[in-house]
Amino acid sequence: MMALRAGLLGVGMMGRHHARVLREVDGIELVAIADPGGDPHGVAGALPVLPDIDALIEAGIDIAVVAVPTRFHEDAALKLAEAGVHTLVEKPIAHSVEAGRKMTAAFSARGLVGAVGHVERFNPSLQELRKRLANGDVGEVYQIATRRQSTFPARIADVGVGKDLASHDIDLTAWVAQSDYKSVFAQTTFKSGREFEDMIAVTGRLSNDIIVSHLVNWLSPMKERVTVVTGDRGTYIADTATGDLTFYANGTFPLEWESVSSFRGVSEGDVTRFSFAKREPLRVEHEAFRDAVLGLPSDVVTMEQGLHTLEVVEGALESARTGTSVAF
């Protein structure tokens, strides 16, 4: 079978990783790179760096990856859809819900695969977590809480922490729970002197009645990426920075040592850290995109799903502005 001819738009901080992985995945051949800013990380190799999306399309590509700033997603994606090119757009899908709807409709109308790069779905800890939740290993799920905190990334200039980071948590939460969002309430703060928020706290409820919460910021001197799922049999903690998954089971034996009971809690049971294969999430994401294009079974993040995530993020930002909850 001939390899899919791939084009990459944008070779900045994220695009450089796409360039590497596109060269590694079986069934894909990276044939063209475009970036009006040149090649700051030297990833083009023997390929010329084309000036824009039009030149990339003219190279005769089957698939494309769009890794440029969010405000440019809509224009690039609509041109790629018109040209009949299957496309993976970095998250968030677009700068606005209206733009995301146009993109989603364009790819759907032409029968093309349109995907969004919510790469956290492909983190090994979350893949394992979703499988165990689907098997009912934690019983009924009560709550999903995430924390995503780090230092300020100077490279992000066109969106706030909501669209850049909280979108990860909103997507992965809906995915592991297999349920869309029903409502959200949020608060934000602005401490870095920009027009965009750099801290957001979101609470909400999914359609299946699971309570959710997300604490996300660019104001912490450490890096934390944690997903906590609590159910009637215990709690899973997925650390997506390390790819680890740990289960804290509810105990079946009461503790008779009073001081220990007060410290640990009377229902603490076995603690298990699972061992499983830990593949690079970006590589798994590209394999899923390739399989979707080839018509094979795939769990690629569709543009429809990416659009729902953006709608929830926009709802959270609206909630922060108005002080009221937003329903979907």
DRENDO-1510 file (C-alpha; in Angstrom, 1 decimal, always signed):
<recs>
REC; n; res; u; v; w
REC; 1; MET; +0.0; +0.0; +0.0 .
REC; 2; MET; +1.3; +3.5; -0.9 .
REC; 3; ALA; +2.1; +5.6; +2.1 .
REC; 4; LEU; -0.1; +8.6; +2.8 .
REC; 5; ARG; +1.6; +11.8; +1.6 .
REC; 6; ALA; +1.6; +14.2; +4.6 .
REC; 7; GLY; +2.0; +17.9; +4.8 .
REC; 8; LEU; +2.8; +19.9; +8.0 .
REC; 9; LEU; +1.7; +23.5; +8.6 .
REC; 10; GLY; +3.8; +25.0; +11.4 .
REC; 11; VAL; +7.1; +23.8; +12.8 .
REC; 12; GLY; +7.1; +25.7; +16.1 .
REC; 13; MET; +7.3; +24.2; +19.6 .
REC; 14; MET; +4.5; +21.7; +18.8 .
REC; 15; GLY; +5.1; +21.4; +15.1 .
REC; 16; ARG; +8.6; +20.1; +15.5 .
REC; 17; HIS; +7.3; +17.1; +17.4 .
REC; 18; HIS; +4.7; +16.4; +14.7 .
REC; 19; ALA; +7.6; +16.5; +12.1 .
REC; 20; ARG; +9.5; +13.9; +14.0 .
REC; 21; VAL; +6.6; +11.6; +14.6 .
REC; 22; LEU; +5.3; +11.9; +11.0 .
REC; 23; ARG; +8.6; +10.6; +9.9 .
REC; 24; GLU; +8.4; +7.6; +12.2 .
REC; 25; VAL; +4.9; +6.3; +11.7 .
REC; 26; ASP; +4.4; +3.4; +9.3 .
REC; 27; GLY; +2.2; +4.2; +6.3 .
REC; 28; ILE; +2.9; +8.0; +6.4 .
REC; 29; GLU; +5.5; +9.9; +4.4 .
REC; 30; LEU; +6.2; +13.5; +5.3 .
REC; 31; VAL; +6.6; +15.2; +1.9 .
REC; 32; ALA; +6.0; +18.9; +2.6 .
REC; 33; ILE; +6.4; +21.5; +5.4 .
REC; 34; ALA; +5.1; +25.1; +5.4 .
REC; 35; ASP; +5.7; +27.8; +7.9 .
REC; 36; PRO; +5.8; +31.6; +7.1 .
REC; 37; GLY; +8.2; +31.9; +10.0 .
REC; 38; GLY; +10.8; +29.6; +8.6 .
REC; 39; ASP; +12.3; +26.6; +10.5 .
REC; 40; PRO; +13.4; +27.8; +13.9 .
REC; 41; HIS; +14.2; +24.3; +15.2 .
REC; 42; GLY; +15.8; +22.9; +12.1 .
REC; 43; VAL; +13.4; +20.0; +11.5 .
REC; 44; ALA; +12.7; +20.3; +7.8 .
REC; 45; GLY; +15.8; +18.4; +6.8 .
REC; 46; ALA; +16.0; +18.0; +3.0 .
REC; 47; LEU; +12.5; +19.4; +2.6 .
REC; 48; PRO; +12.1; +23.1; +1.5 .
REC; 49; VAL; +10.1; +25.2; +3.9 .
REC; 50; LEU; +7.1; +26.4; +2.0 .
REC; 51; PRO; +5.6; +29.9; +2.6 .
REC; 52; ASP; +1.9; +29.1; +3.3 .
REC; 53; ILE; -1.0; +26.7; +3.3 .
REC; 54; ASP; -1.6; +27.2; -0.5 .
REC; 55; ALA; +1.9; +26.0; -1.3 .
REC; 56; LEU; +1.5; +23.1; +1.0 .
REC; 57; ILE; -1.7; +22.0; -0.8 .
REC; 58; GLU; +0.0; +22.4; -4.2 .
REC; 59; ALA; +2.6; +19.8; -3.0 .
REC; 60; GLY; +0.0; +17.1; -3.6 .
REC; 61; ILE; -0.8; +15.8; -0.1 .
REC; 62; ASP; -3.3; +13.3; +1.2 .
REC; 63; ILE; -3.3; +14.3; +4.8 .
REC; 64; ALA; -2.2; +17.4; +6.7 .
REC; 65; VAL; -1.4; +18.4; +10.3 .
REC; 66; VAL; -2.1; +22.0; +11.3 .
REC; 67; ALA; +0.1; +23.2; +14.1 .
REC; 68; VAL; +0.0; +27.0; +13.8 .
REC; 69; PRO; -1.5; +29.5; +16.4 .
REC; 70; THR; -5.2; +28.9; +17.1 .
REC; 71; ARG; -6.4; +32.0; +15.2 .
REC; 72; PHE; -5.1; +30.6; +11.9 .
REC; 73; HIS; -6.8; +27.2; +12.2 .
REC; 74; GLU; -10.1; +28.2; +10.5 .
REC; 75; ASP; -8.5; +29.5; +7.3 .
REC; 76; ALA; -6.1; +26.6; +6.9 .
REC; 77; ALA; -8.6; +23.9; +7.7 .
REC; 78; LEU; -11.3; +25.3; +5.3 .
REC; 79; LYS; -8.7; +25.5; +2.5 .
REC; 80; LEU; -7.6; +21.9; +3.2 .
REC; 81; ALA; -11.2; +20.7; +3.2 .
REC; 82; GLU; -11.8; +22.4; -0.1 .
REC; 83; ALA; -8.8; +20.6; -1.5 .
REC; 84; GLY; -10.0; +17.2; -0.3 .
REC; 85; VAL; -7.2; +16.8; +2.3 .
REC; 86; HIS; -7.9; +14.8; +5.5 .
REC; 87; THR; -6.7; +17.0; +8.4 .
REC; 88; LEU; -5.6; +16.9; +12.0 .
REC; 89; VAL; -5.8; +20.3; +13.7 .
REC; 90; GLU; -4.0; +21.0; +16.9 .
REC; 91; LYS; -6.2; +21.8; +19.9 .
REC; 92; PRO; -8.3; +23.7; +20.4 .
REC; 93; ILE; -10.2; +23.2; +17.2 .
REC; 94; ALA; -10.6; +27.0; +16.6 .
REC; 95; HIS; -10.5; +30.4; +18.1 .
REC; 96; SER; -14.3; +30.5; +18.3 .
REC; 97; VAL; -17.3; +28.1; +18.4 .
REC; 98; GLU; -18.6; +29.6; +15.1 .
REC; 99; ALA; -15.3; +29.0; +13.4 .
REC; 100; GLY; -15.2; +25.4; +14.7 .
REC; 101; ARG; -18.7; +24.8; +13.4 .
REC; 102; LYS; -17.7; +26.0; +9.9 .
REC; 103; MET; -14.7; +23.6; +10.0 .
REC; 104; THR; -16.7; +20.7; +11.2 .
REC; 105; ALA; -19.3; +21.2; +8.6 .
REC; 106; ALA; -16.8; +21.6; +5.8 .
REC; 107; PHE; -15.1; +18.2; +6.5 .
REC; 108; SER; -18.4; +16.4; +7.1 .
REC; 109; ALA; -19.9; +17.7; +3.8 .
REC; 110; ARG; -16.9; +16.3; +1.8 .
REC; 111; GLY; -16.7; +13.0; +3.6 .
REC; 112; LEU; -13.2; +13.8; +4.9 .
REC; 113; VAL; -11.6; +12.9; +8.2 .
REC; 114; GLY; -11.3; +16.0; +10.4 .
REC; 115; ALA; -9.5; +15.4; +13.7 .
REC; 116; VAL; -8.4; +17.5; +16.6 .
REC; 117; GLY; -5.1; +17.0; +18.5 .
REC; 118; HIS; -6.3; +16.5; +22.0 .
REC; 119; VAL; -3.2; +14.3; +22.6 .
REC; 120; GLU; -4.0; +13.6; +26.3 .
REC; 121; ARG; -6.5; +11.1; +25.3 .
REC; 122; PHE; -3.7; +9.0; +24.0 .
REC; 123; ASN; -1.7; +9.2; +27.3 .
REC; 124; PRO; -1.1; +5.6; +28.4 .
REC; 125; SER; -2.4; +6.3; +32.0 .
REC; 126; LEU; -5.7; +7.6; +30.6 .
REC; 127; GLN; -6.0; +4.8; +28.0 .
REC; 128; GLU; -5.7; +2.3; +30.8 .
REC; 129; LEU; -8.0; +4.3; +33.1 .
REC; 130; ARG; -10.8; +4.5; +30.5 .
REC; 131; LYS; -10.5; +0.7; +29.9 .
REC; 132; ARG; -10.8; +0.0; +33.6 .
REC; 133; LEU; -13.7; +2.4; +34.1 .
REC; 134; ALA; -15.5; +0.8; +31.1 .
REC; 135; ASN; -15.0; -2.6; +32.8 .
REC; 136; GLY; -16.7; -1.3; +35.9 .
REC; 137; ASP; -13.5; -1.8; +38.1 .
REC; 138; VAL; -14.3; +1.2; +40.3 .
REC; 139; GLY; -18.1; +0.6; +40.3 .
REC; 140; GLU; -20.3; +3.7; +40.0 .
REC; 141; VAL; -18.2; +6.8; +39.3 .
REC; 142; TYR; -19.0; +9.7; +41.5 .
REC; 143; GLN; -16.5; +12.4; +40.7 .
REC; 144; ILE; -13.7; +13.2; +38.2 .
REC; 145; ALA; -11.3; +16.0; +39.3 .
REC; 146; THR; -8.2; +17.2; +37.4 .
REC; 147; ARG; -5.3; +19.5; +38.2 .
REC; 148; ARG; -3.1; +21.0; +35.5 .
REC; 149; GLN; -0.7; +23.5; +36.8 .
REC; 150; SER; +2.7; +24.8; +35.5 .
REC; 151; THR; +4.8; +27.9; +34.9 .
REC; 152; PHE; +3.9; +30.5; +32.3 .
REC; 153; PRO; +4.6; +29.5; +28.7 .
REC; 154; ALA; +5.7; +32.6; +26.8 .
REC; 155; ARG; +5.0; +30.9; +23.5 .
REC; 156; ILE; +1.2; +31.0; +24.0 .
REC; 157; ALA; +0.0; +34.4; +22.9 .
REC; 158; ASP; -3.4; +34.1; +21.3 .
REC; 159; VAL; -5.5; +32.2; +23.9 .
REC; 160; GLY; -5.8; +31.9; +27.6 .
REC; 161; VAL; -5.3; +29.0; +29.9 .
REC; 162; GLY; -8.9; +27.9; +29.3 .
REC; 163; LYS; -8.5; +27.1; +25.7 .
REC; 164; ASP; -4.9; +26.1; +25.8 .
REC; 165; LEU; -4.9; +23.8; +28.8 .
REC; 166; ALA; -8.4; +23.4; +30.3 .
REC; 167; SER; -9.5; +22.1; +26.9 .
REC; 168; HIS; -7.3; +19.0; +27.6 .
REC; 169; ASP; -9.0; +18.3; +30.8 .
REC; 170; ILE; -12.5; +18.8; +29.5 .
REC; 171; ASP; -11.9; +16.5; +26.5 .
REC; 172; LEU; -10.2; +13.7; +28.6 .
REC; 173; THR; -12.9; +13.9; +31.2 .
REC; 174; ALA; -15.8; +13.5; +28.8 .
REC; 175; TRP; -13.8; +10.7; +27.1 .
REC; 176; VAL; -13.0; +8.6; +30.1 .
REC; 177; ALA; -16.5; +9.1; +31.5 .
REC; 178; GLN; -18.1; +8.5; +28.1 .
REC; 179; SER; -20.5; +11.4; +28.7 .
REC; 180; ASP; -20.8; +15.0; +27.5 .
REC; 181; TYR; -21.0; +18.0; +29.8 .
REC; 182; LYS; -24.4; +19.1; +31.1 .
REC; 183; SER; -23.4; +22.3; +32.9 .
REC; 184; VAL; -20.4; +24.3; +34.2 .
REC; 185; PHE; -19.6; +27.1; +36.6 .
REC; 186; ALA; -16.1; +28.8; +36.5 .
REC; 187; GLN; -14.0; +31.5; +37.9 .
REC; 188; THR; -10.9; +33.1; +36.3 .
REC; 189; THR; -8.1; +35.5; +37.2 .
REC; 190; PHE; -5.7; +37.6; +35.2 .
REC; 191; LYS; -2.2; +38.1; +36.8 .
REC; 192; SER; +0.3; +38.1; +33.9 .
REC; 193; GLY; -0.7; +41.5; +32.4 .
REC; 194; ARG; -2.3; +39.9; +29.3 .
REC; 195; GLU; -5.9; +40.1; +28.0 .
REC; 196; PHE; -6.3; +36.4; +28.5 .
REC; 197; GLU; -6.9; +34.5; +31.8 .
REC; 198; ASP; -4.0; +32.7; +33.3 .
REC; 199; MET; -6.0; +30.7; +36.0 .
REC; 200; ILE; -9.3; +29.0; +35.8 .
REC; 201; ALA; -11.3; +26.9; +38.2 .
REC; 202; VAL; -14.2; +24.9; +36.7 .
REC; 203; THR; -16.9; +22.8; +38.4 .
REC; 204; GLY; -19.7; +21.1; +36.6 .
REC; 205; ARG; -21.7; +18.0; +35.9 .
REC; 206; LEU; -21.8; +15.5; +33.1 .
REC; 207; SER; -24.9; +14.2; +31.4 .
REC; 208; ASN; -24.5; +10.9; +33.3 .
REC; 209; ASP; -24.6; +12.9; +36.6 .
REC; 210; ILE; -20.8; +12.6; +37.4 .
REC; 211; ILE; -19.5; +15.7; +39.2 .
REC; 212; VAL; -16.4; +17.2; +37.7 .
REC; 213; SER; -13.9; +19.9; +38.6 .
REC; 214; HIS; -10.8; +21.3; +36.9 .
REC; 215; LEU; -8.1; +23.5; +38.5 .
REC; 216; VAL; -5.8; +24.9; +35.7 .
REC; 217; ASN; -3.2; +27.6; +35.8 .
REC; 218; TRP; +0.0; +29.0; +34.4 .
REC; 219; LEU; +1.0; +30.5; +37.8 .
REC; 220; SER; +2.6; +27.6; +39.6 .
REC; 221; PRO; +6.3; +27.0; +40.0 .
REC; 222; MET; +5.9; +23.2; +39.5 .
REC; 223; LYS; +4.3; +21.0; +36.9 .
REC; 224; GLU; +1.2; +18.9; +37.8 .
REC; 225; ARG; -1.0; +16.9; +35.5 .
REC; 226; VAL; -3.3; +14.7; +37.5 .
REC; 227; THR; -6.7; +13.1; +37.0 .
REC; 228; VAL; -8.6; +11.7; +40.0 .
REC; 229; VAL; -11.6; +9.4; +39.5 .
REC; 230; THR; -13.6; +8.5; +42.7 .
REC; 231; GLY; -16.2; +5.7; +42.7 .
REC; 232; ASP; -17.9; +3.4; +45.1 .
REC; 233; ARG; -15.0; +0.9; +45.1 .
REC; 234; GLY; -12.2; +3.4; +45.5 .
REC; 235; THR; -10.2; +6.0; +43.6 .
REC; 236; TYR; -7.9; +6.0; +40.5 .
REC; 237; ILE; -5.2; +8.6; +40.2 .
REC; 238; ALA; -3.7; +9.0; +36.7 .
REC; 239; ASP; -0.5; +11.0; +36.5 .
REC; 240; THR; -0.3; +12.0; +32.8 .
REC; 241; ALA; +3.2; +13.6; +33.3 .
REC; 242; THR; +4.6; +10.2; +34.1 .
REC; 243; GLY; +2.0; +7.9; +32.5 .
REC; 244; ASP; +1.3; +6.2; +35.9 .
REC; 245; LEU; -2.0; +4.9; +37.1 .
REC; 246; THR; -2.6; +4.0; +40.8 .
REC; 247; PHE; -5.7; +2.6; +42.4 .
REC; 248; TYR; -6.6; +3.2; +46.1 .
REC; 249; ALA; -9.2; +0.6; +47.0 .
REC; 250; ASN; -11.8; +1.1; +49.7 .
REC; 251; GLY; -10.9; -1.1; +52.6 .
REC; 252; THR; -12.8; -4.1; +53.9 .
REC; 253; PHE; -11.1; -4.4; +57.3 .
REC; 254; PRO; -11.8; -1.8; +60.0 .
REC; 255; LEU; -8.7; -0.3; +61.7 .
REC; 256; GLU; -8.7; -0.8; +65.5 .
REC; 257; TRP; -5.7; +1.4; +66.2 .
REC; 258; GLU; -7.4; +4.7; +66.9 .
REC; 259; SER; -4.5; +7.1; +66.1 .
REC; 260; VAL; -3.9; +5.4; +62.7 .
REC; 261; SER; -7.6; +5.4; +61.9 .
REC; 262; SER; -7.7; +9.2; +62.5 .
REC; 263; PHE; -4.8; +9.8; +60.3 .
REC; 264; ARG; -5.5; +7.4; +57.4 .
REC; 265; GLY; -9.2; +7.1; +57.4 .
REC; 266; VAL; -11.1; +4.0; +58.3 .
REC; 267; SER; -11.8; +2.8; +54.8 .
REC; 268; GLU; -8.3; +2.7; +53.3 .
REC; 269; GLY; -7.6; -0.5; +51.5 .
REC; 270; ASP; -4.9; -1.8; +49.1 .
REC; 271; VAL; -2.9; +0.6; +47.0 .
REC; 272; THR; -2.0; -0.7; +43.5 .
REC; 273; ARG; +0.2; +0.9; +40.9 .
REC; 274; PHE; -0.4; -0.8; +37.5 .
REC; 275; SER; +2.2; -1.9; +35.0 .
REC; 276; PHE; +1.4; -1.5; +31.3 .
REC; 277; ALA; +3.0; -0.4; +28.0 .
REC; 278; LYS; +3.7; +3.3; +27.9 .
REC; 279; ARG; +3.9; +4.5; +24.3 .
REC; 280; GLU; +4.4; +8.1; +23.2 .
REC; 281; PRO; +1.0; +9.7; +23.1 .
REC; 282; LEU; +1.7; +11.8; +20.0 .
REC; 283; ARG; +2.7; +8.7; +18.1 .
REC; 284; VAL; -0.5; +6.8; +19.1 .
REC; 285; GLU; -2.5; +9.9; +18.1 .
REC; 286; HIS; -1.0; +9.9; +14.6 .
REC; 287; GLU; -1.6; +6.2; +14.2 .
REC; 288; ALA; -5.2; +6.7; +15.1 .
REC; 289; PHE; -5.5; +9.5; +12.6 .
REC; 290; ARG; -3.8; +7.3; +9.9 .
REC; 291; ASP; -6.2; +4.5; +10.6 .
REC; 292; ALA; -9.3; +6.8; +10.5 .
REC; 293; VAL; -8.1; +8.0; +7.0 .
REC; 294; LEU; -7.7; +4.4; +5.9 .
REC; 295; GLY; -11.2; +3.5; +7.1 .
REC; 296; LEU; -9.9; +1.3; +9.9 .
REC; 297; PRO; -11.3; +1.2; +13.5 .
REC; 298; SER; -9.9; +4.2; +15.3 .
REC; 299; ASP; -10.6; +6.3; +18.3 .
REC; 300; VAL; -9.4; +9.6; +16.8 .
REC; 301; VAL; -10.7; +12.8; +18.3 .
REC; 302; THR; -13.3; +14.0; +15.8 .
REC; 303; MET; -14.0; +17.6; +15.0 .
REC; 304; GLU; -17.5; +17.1; +16.4 .
REC; 305; GLN; -15.9; +16.1; +19.7 .
REC; 306; GLY; -13.4; +18.9; +19.5 .
REC; 307; LEU; -16.2; +21.4; +18.9 .
REC; 308; HIS; -18.1; +20.2; +22.0 .
REC; 309; THR; -14.9; +20.7; +24.0 .
REC; 310; LEU; -14.6; +24.2; +22.7 .
REC; 311; GLU; -18.3; +24.9; +23.5 .
REC; 312; VAL; -17.7; +23.8; +27.1 .
REC; 313; VAL; -14.6; +26.0; +27.4 .
REC; 314; GLU; -16.4; +29.0; +26.0 .
REC; 315; GLY; -19.3; +28.2; +28.4 .
REC; 316; ALA; -16.8; +28.2; +31.3 .
REC; 317; LEU; -15.4; +31.5; +30.2 .
REC; 318; GLU; -18.9; +33.0; +29.9 .
REC; 319; SER; -19.7; +31.7; +33.4 .
REC; 320; ALA; -16.6; +33.4; +34.7 .
REC; 321; ARG; -17.7; +36.7; +33.1 .
REC; 322; THR; -21.3; +36.6; +34.2 .
REC; 323; GLY; -21.0; +34.8; +37.6 .
REC; 324; THR; -23.7; +32.3; +36.5 .
REC; 325; SER; -23.6; +28.6; +35.5 .
REC; 326; VAL; -24.0; +27.6; +31.9 .
REC; 327; ALA; -25.9; +24.6; +30.6 .
REC; 328; PHE; -25.5; +22.7; +27.4 .
</recs>
